[in-house]
Amino acid sequence: MSFDYSQIPREYPRRFLSRDVDFDDWSQVERIFAELEKRSIHSVEELESWLEDESEFYSAFYEVYALRYARMTCQTDDPEREKAYLHFVEEIEPKAKPPIFNLDKKFLETPAREQLPGRYFVLNRRRQNNVELFRPENVELEKEEAKLAQKFEKIAGARTVFFDGQERTLQQMAQYLENVSRDIRKETWSLAEDRRTKDRETMDQLYSELVALRQKIAKNAGFDNYMGYAFRRRERFDYSPEDCIRFQDAVEQHIVPLMRLLDQERSKTLQVEQLRPWDLDVDPMGKPPLKPFNSMPELMQKCGRIYDQLDSDFGTNFRNMVDLALIDPESRRGKAPGGYCLELPELRLPFIFLNLVGRDNDVRTILHESGHAFHTFATRNLAPHFHYRGENAPIEFAEVASMSMELLGGEHIEGTFYDHNDAARSRHEHLESIVRLLPWIATIDAFQHWVYTNPDHTPREREEFWLRLRVRFGGGESWERYEEIQRSYWQRQGHLFTSPFYYIEYGIAQLGALGIWVQYHKDPKAGVAAYKRALALGGSKTLPELFAAAGLPFDFGPKIVQSCARELGAELRRE
Ligand SMILES: [Zn+2]
């Protein structure tokens, strides 16, 4: 573990909870829930103070979860850490679900709620939604759903192939797609795809089961289909399925042509007659990978310089995290894969977990997670409820915070990480990845719309629909002789199994981040100011209000998509 929890200054002392609550002891936790549930509330002042106490309690409660998750992922081979984490998620958290629901209900049934000032609007709406969607008969079904989703993770995680004398995971195999040798790329791509194909029918069946189960959950809650339910469950109060369809159509019209143009250039530079699926990740000039830094202290120092150039608060907050060891950047044995930024809600501080090895993409990853961290810093003193602070902002905007930082930070990699040419190459790769991401998001979103509004489809019909989507949103690569692989290609998108409908958020946020970036180009100071203004609101406002604070319309239709396509096209030609 990188940071020493006991050494971090507690700037927000407890007023309601006693210092020594033992969150491993359910009877103690239960007593706090009971105290809040039984308290009589006669005035709006009493309700506000009740909310304050509840917020303090939830902050402390979820801090235990966050801390144990962080400790466990930093060292997965330590049985003590695993035990502490599992005890909390298996013994404590499930027991807390009914009393959490009871507090939501108590809040809704308190007459003083009607007199709460406007700043409680978002909190009110969220809790009302929770209670309205709750059905006791869905509790078991949701458990079943979680089990099936876990089954997906297990099947996907167990896949390995044997290559170059070693057993390798499919994630490890992905790096060979950057290899300059086309033969190696093709061989490793085929190996990985053949391995995936072995699970094709199992995955098909698993997905069909999930779709049927979700349909049942939606029906129980009074919805015709799961799409309507998912929109409410995901708190999409401010946009509709029709808005998502407008996004899909706009991406097809404005982004797909740009992506196909990039593919044409790529096949010319690579000097191949026909671009293939294994040709999309390699540097087309055949240059060796960029090397932005050699050591973690060097990385930290250079990031600090970038943040100083953007805004003095960013620099100060980042160095603060470094000093408290709230960033664990390097990849090492025993660490869980991936990267994340989480909030320690009682300390009101972020923790960044990464697996960096010195690649170009690592720079973007740390910029991204820093954006999330700055969100937490920006909302440290935000009242009145922990629901409003950084990490709890709606994901459509939380990802604006992080994706914008990739773009704004990218403006300063020259002179810190790279010389002029390498910086241009790194930026080009980043922008190209954005152009490729948007059509993929549109595909996944359109796929789910169809799947859940046609719940009685057969696996074959599903594949046919998927292929039609790939004609609309696919790039210039040829799948000839690999059509069967293309038919089941959707199965690699874990969100379809584990987090239905969760994906368009990234598209909405990416367009928002591009909007911030455009403002920054016009006037760097004003761009950063708009970014900071919106971050400081955390999750206390609706999505249209958060976007407005950032100087952006809350719109992901043709007008915005077209202007983003223009900006991306212009920048890509410049470099
Ligand atoms: Zn993120």
Boltz pocket constraint, residues with backbone or C-beta under 6 A from the ligand:
constraints:
  - pocket:
      binder: B
      contacts: [[A, 368], [A, 372], [A, 398], [A, 399], [A, 402]]
      max_distance: 6.0
